[in-house]
Amino acid sequence: MKPLWIVAALLCFALNSSAQDRVAAAIDSLPTVKTIDQVAISPDGSRVAYIVGGELSVASIENGETNRIAPSQNATREVTWSVDSHHVAWLDDLPGDKPASQLWSASASGDDLAQHATFEGYAQTPRYSPDGKTISILYIEAMPRVAGPLQPMTPLAGVVGSKIYEQRLTTIDLASNKLTQVSPADVYVYEYDWLPDSSGWIGTAAHGSGDNNWWIARLYAIDGRTGNMREIYKPKWQIAEPHVSPDGKHIALIEGLMSDEGLTGGEVMLVPTNGGAARNLTPAIHASPSSLSWNSNDRISMVANSDGRSAYMVLNTAGLKPGAHWNGWTGEEVIGTQTDVWVPSASFSRDGSASAVVRQSPKSPPEVWAGPTGKWKQVTHLNDGVQPTWGETRNVHWMSDGHDVEGWLSFPKDYDSSKKYPLILSIHGGPSWSCYSKWNSAAMGDMRAASLLGWFVLCPNPRGSYGQGEAFTQGNIKDFGGGDYRDLRAGVDAMIKQFPIDAHKIGIRGHSYGGYMTMWAETQTTRFAAAVAGAGLSDWKSYYGLNDIDEWMIPFFGASVYDDPAVYEKSDPLHFVKRVKTPTLILVGDSDGEVPMEQSVEWYHALETMKVPTQLVVYPGEGHLYNKPADARDYTLRTLQWFDRWFSAADK
């Protein structure tokens, strides 16, 4: 006969194994879909190019006739149209440990296939010149990794800072295939647009490290012959989406408080190309513009987040009156130019009369749609027959400190209002970002499987988020863990009042800023049964000196940690760590440059020392977001298993 302690241990192991199997089964039962890497409409609005699984196709919007362009053994990305709509060009990534790619072009029918250049290093954003003679591209020669702070960082070695890789505007002459690096070797160019006469570009750029200095980028005119750069505009905040008017006289861009490159939101600014004062076209709009395109010299198409929904309107260069309300198309689904959409966007025809988007929602998997904006017709049928297996998702609102806060609430599958259910509070990254209504069933950290496990999931948009205008986005300046935390707390309270939620089974999770808010929240309350902090920030003082992107912090805190340590300390989880009682799972990539692994190790060490149930999982070779599908699945699996374990413990 076995001793009782052995029997108990075996029973515990069996129960844990059963829970793990239950969670894994829920994740593996989620429907798989084909994802769309990019969609781009032709300038004349007649065709749409799209990339699925590294393969490029061009379809007629009128009749749906589709041509598959240049099947490749490699990964095709970043397709662009010639101004006359006759040709497409794209990048084809080559295999290997270091980035390398080739630039190809073909006619819209797939004929006239031509290779133009090979890039040893990272290349992105190819664009035809207006005269059709040249293709420009952003190129980092000899770059050892894919560019961007979300990617795995190269380990430090040797003399630190002795080598800076700058992203330069580069041209390929289509007659000779001659490659010329044009912009200066000591400047990093982030985004650009051709001048209408093909003489050069306007672009956002900064000196120094590309990963770190996007937050202080300025607007320049760049001479296409000499590479000389003339500063046009020094913004107060961050800038993105620069576009030149058809007559070349003005530049439209988005300026606002942005926490990450690519997570665009703010207000639309109009800047004279020859220099001069910028003019705000959308003062105090109750939305967050994220994508722009000129229709004519006085009209701009604008895509935005409006109260958590995708929205579109045409903006006159006369501008909106202060406080104007949104007056265009809105939809609960998220629209973008790829499946993995960060913020709402669209690809527009030259006159703005037509656009192409990837549409998706929790009810509908991603597909390409194109035509008049808001009246699109479906172009692809990649995921016909795929149905959601999860419960309903609703847009919800609640009040907090006089603010009308919104978010998205996912319901348990087979929801029964007479039963009680657990709730997971799932906090987005950023903080200048937002929760959206999207399909998202295979993404890292996606909580869709929680519905199959019988749980609610609330994804809130507290102060600091996009969707309610720039004042709301700036609402957490010098106040991390203050008003935003109160908005989260009020959201949980509101959901408990409205829905049958078991107050003893509430979990909290998030990644990046969401990881920070998870760590912060467990220093402020013991209401959570479990917590999962992905790439969390535990100690602002040490973080400032460890991360690769410290410039992002100045707009939020007003000064460096060396100049004003007090403003950082009041929002510092480690300062209050002795209050933590919540069982906490900590997940991080070992090559994360945005929120370095050491921040997670520091939190783990503190909780373990204080005997708080905790576990740290480090993913080798991963950055801020995980590139390996197995790691992304494991991240989600461990997250849900952790909640399942502690929700079960709450029953005992």
DASULMO-V944763 format. One record per helix or strand of 2 or more residues. SS is the DSSP state (~ for helix, > for strand). FROM is the first residue (numbers start at 1). TO is the last residue. If there is no record, write none. Layout:
ss={SS & SS}
from={FROM & FROM}
to={TO & TO}
This chain:
ss={~ & > & > & > & > & > & > & > & > & > & > & > & > & > & ~ & > & > & > & > & > & > & > & > & > & > & > & > & > & > & > & > & > & > & ~ & > & ~ & ~ & > & ~ & > & ~ & ~ & ~ & ~ & > & ~ & > & ~}
from={4 & 36 & 47 & 55 & 66 & 75 & 87 & 100 & 114 & 134 & 168 & 179 & 187 & 200 & 210 & 218 & 229 & 238 & 250 & 266 & 279 & 288 & 299 & 309 & 329 & 334 & 347 & 355 & 367 & 377 & 393 & 403 & 421 & 448 & 455 & 470 & 483 & 501 & 513 & 530 & 540 & 551 & 565 & 573 & 584 & 597 & 614 & 629}
to={28 & 41 & 52 & 60 & 69 & 81 & 93 & 107 & 128 & 141 & 173 & 181 & 194 & 207 & 216 & 223 & 233 & 244 & 256 & 272 & 280 & 296 & 306 & 316 & 331 & 336 & 348 & 360 & 371 & 378 & 400 & 410 & 427 & 452 & 461 & 476 & 498 & 511 & 524 & 534 & 546 & 557 & 569 & 579 & 589 & 609 & 619 & 649}
